[in-house]
């Protein structure tokens, strides 16, 4: 059971208006007034067709923290946000530091069928920063892990980081560093600055991020490895990465939607929905990361989607968990922060939110975007919509969104993943149907490989 | 006034009004029967997540002099230490029928969360939250300074032109923060003196002067020198090398006491580390207001509870 889908009158990121014919999982034809029979017709008049969004930084929480999120619920949150692939961070319980765990997560993703779930492997055993995890076993497993990260914790030991960079290179992977000097951030609660001093909250200084990035780009240069910087958040970090790229160092960097839009001022009411790591920064930092994304210093946007149960946020600031959910709101926040402000156009969005993250994660099928012969991974987006974002927009288990009761632009109308619809008319396609389509697509792809 | 959460958001008029009511309350303490019937039937809960016998008994005395019923809830050794959340504790107190909750909490902002989260309708009084604020301490300090300057004619006065030097661990001090906002709101000029490690980042944007050198600050003959308690655990976190060096550089010893102006006053919020940040000679000198501060604390806290609980509560 595979679908033939005909999308009428979509506008591509470059402004071209086209029909899109999807057949057998791939984009079969592009052009005006395609004549074909289809199982499903989608009217995309006025909608932008973007290549499927790829998140390099998602916390799906399963195994171990299923009260926060599961692979299925996180996949649904991703699909409604326009994503067709997510990279699942390793800080689960047990930690994704063995082939068994990453294969389990990947299998759960395949069964859910809403998006491609690419597990990220831990750099060190148990994220403890003492000895390397079985990176080779994870890389060679069915999950074919290519991104390794201790995210949530920094690989702070310089020698271990050097070895990790070298060893991961052996398997064509990349280390994604959570840049946070641990001693400089003991007990840290928010950005260190005038406001933290007034609020009496322990500060998380920018230098704790910038010093690790500076060290790691030099290490990456020394050993000739690729390095990826997670959730870069300060103006100084943008400067360091810009300097490193000018020297030809193979570094890539990501920024989260919330660091593109929100500032530390939101902490002043001690509302723990705004507690996140790295913390929200100054207005100057927000403008610097936007400029860095616009000039290519920052390569990608990644959500750092971090769902938590209600009780983890329904408390005083210092007791609250770090993190925000972000999958459902990400594209709207990117539109509000860098598209509607004129810094990026939709082609740039396709690059920073689809092609570039797929390239960093070594995920095939996204290099040409929406093109004939490419896998059918795309989303139809109504950029002219405007909506009050509330909990009814959320599809994961976490309600810890910083955007509730705020007005955001844009709405995902449909998402096509692996040739079938996961979102139609702005609503998720039901889980049973998606799972059936996913199974059929899997059988088809197995047939292609065997035939 | 619905709650007292910080001095930052007090206007000059509000602050003077509280101090003036505190003058009335101080008069009660001079009577034979030190008790008013004002808050009869009201319940005040002292909710202390940190040990602070001094502050708790001050609030307890204040509430009892106003005839309120007082419940002391020490979070240590209670269900809270077994993982009960602030929310559940607050809802429990609401169910008991607390009219005011005096909260001491180690987490900055906890009183504000308690006031805003909708868990409890009671008036919230911040009795010290983390390293954020301790508004009744600042009010009693301002009250003490005003009384030293104006005596029985204090009512209606601010602290215009008064110079105050605050010495010690500014970074971790909720007393310093509340005093900076309140004293400057009342017209005083405030100078902070501390090693750079114990000053918060961004202090240059506060409405104060900052000096590292205590002797330089004392040479300016401030009207008030306020010494802050230094906690020994700070030296283990490399804020300063050891107690001896701290005491030499930033302690108010007898030599420095002699160099103060004859009318300068010496304040300390207590509890004191005698011999560390303040010498016994300074603590016990006629210039010291340490015990006046304790006595005035009861009057100021009576004023705060009275203003929050008497008559019809108006919604903010």
Interface residues (C-beta under 8 A of the other chain):
Chain A: X189 X192 X193 X194 X195 X196 X197 X198 X199 X200 X201 X202 X203 X205 X269 X270 X311 X314 X315 X316 X317 X318 X319
Chain B: X8 X85 X86 X87 X105 X106 X107 X108 X109 X110 X112 X113 X116 X117 X129 X130 X131 X132 X133 X171 X174 X177 X200 X201 X202 X203 X205 X206
